[in-house]
Amino acid sequence: MKNALRAVLSALKTYGVGLGLFIAIAAVLIGGLSSTEQAGAEEQLELLRDNISRAVVSCYALEGGYPESLEYLVDNYNVRIDESKFVVHYMIFASNIMPDIDIIPKTGTTQS
């Protein structure tokens, strides 16, 4: 009986350490995936901001004025916006003044 109890306790110690190690590794992996996902969202935000800014400046250089709307950029300057992830506010004051462009993520913690 004592030998059986010792065997059970030994197995618990062995599997307990293994289970604890498995849980720790799983937690690290999940945390890494979460931070990678957040970094990807931040990179998408920066790429969108750069693409819109580049298109606005190109329009000004080629046409002599800033575009009147975001739709004009989408139609004529190959700007693509993932509307499921971002809201873009495009406010123009005059054709010779750089428009105010705000990009707001729909979900997550990334700020514009």
Buried (B, 14 or more C-beta within 10 A) or exposed (E): EEEEEEEEEEEEEEEEEEEEEEEEEEEEEEEEEEEEEEEEBBEBBEEBBEBBEEBBEBBBEEEEEBBEEBEBBBEBBEBEBEEEBBEBEBEBEEEEEEBEBEBEBEEEEBEB
